Every structure is written in structure tokens, then in C-alpha cells.
Amino acid sequence: MNMEAKTVAVVDYGMGNLRSVSQAVQAAAEGTGWTVVVTQRPDDVRAAQRIVLPGQGAMPDCMRELRESGLQESVLEAAASKPMFGVCVGMQMLLDHSAEGNTPGLGLIHGRVSKFDLIGRTQPDGSRYKVPQMGWNQVHQMPDAGRAGAVHPVWAGVPDGSYYYFVHSFYAQPQDAAHCAGQTDYGGLFAAAIARDNIFATQFHPEKSAEHGLALYRNFLHWNP
């Protein structure tokens, strides 16, 4: 495959919401000169300039499929230097460990993934919290000390407190608070977006989050970490 053009590789290891993710990234890339490639080939991941790592389903299955597909090594190589966007379980995989199936992650951002423990808890409106959290919730952008208190560039132009679409029973707990790029409240605050150096990732689904979701993919294509 000719990868001389500016290429974004959406990693297909069999566990992502690939169609909607790739269509959203494609929509964001329109008119920018970026080509979006959904690929199962490690060489395509190595050749691409930017990487999107989606994930859907159970963490143990995602980690196993990434490893057995032969793509894990190329993803780790890419994460060392290229802009990478993790989505949903693709975000959870970036951390050290998940309570779901007692599964080791990729260790790219230190921290762990825990399960919501909301049994018997009620929301402000009196209804019970449900797990998984499923639906729209507000995301509050977190100031970054490394950027003199500014928020992450991938939030550019997105109003703070915008609503995004979530479907998850487990949530990320980065070890370093500085790696939390966005917070959401669901029975307590948790990291809805995490970031470090050239990596940005969200627990929510930008591709299911209308214009504010597309804005993140668009910003990702222009981001120069």
C-alpha cells in the first residue's frame, strides 16, 4: 500500500467499532489531505503518520486479539512517537492494568481501570445509577500544568462541559492527575479523557457524539505534539 500520502491508520484487530470510527475520522479528514485507512497490517501502522486505536467489548478479549493479530508490537512502536487516539476500550488498553478479567494493559499511561461500584446509589433525580453508564454525559476539560493551565489542544474550539456519548462499566484511573485531560461525573468523578505526550484517548465515543465528537477527530489531525 502506498503510504506516501498523509495517512491515518485505524487499527483493525477485530474488536473495534470500525465502521463508525473510520467514517467519523473520514468525515473529519475531508478536505485536509489526510487519507484514512482501516488496516490489519502491522506495516501499514508503521507507515502511517497517525494512529487511531478503537476498542469495543471486554478488555481481556481486546488485549488477546491485539496480541494475536500481530498488531500489538506495531501499535507500541507507533505510540512511542506518533500522534495516537484511543477510543473507549482502546483508551483503557493504554493503562497498566484492568480489573476486567484481571488483564494487563499496554502500560503506555500509568494507571488502572476499575469497575463502577454504584449498587444502591441514587442519582440527584432519585433514579438508581445503572451500570453500564449508557448515554450522554458532560465532559469537563482539565487544565494542564505543562501547558500553563491551558486545556489539551485536541479540545480546541469545543465548549467546556459539552456532552459526549458513553457506554461503559469500567473507568480509567490514571496514576498521575496530570494525565487526566477530561473529567465526567457518574456517581463520582472519573477520567473521561487521558493524555500524555503524543497520546490522547477518550472513554466516550467521539464517533457517536455528533459535531463535538467530529471536532475532536478534526483537532487530532491538526495536532502537533
Salt bridges, closest charged atoms under 4 A:
ASP43 OD1 - ARG46 NH1 3.56
ASP44 OD2 - ARG41 NE 3.35
ASP61 OD1 - ARG64 NH1 3.15
GLU65 OE2 - ARG64 NH2 3.41
GLU77 OE1 - ARG46 NE 2.81
ASP96 OD2 - HIS110 ND1 3.11
ASP144 OD2 - ARG147 NH1 2.63
ASP197 OD2 - ARG196 NH1 2.64
GLU207 OE2 - HIS205 ND1 2.71
GLU211 OE2 - ARG218 NH1 3.21
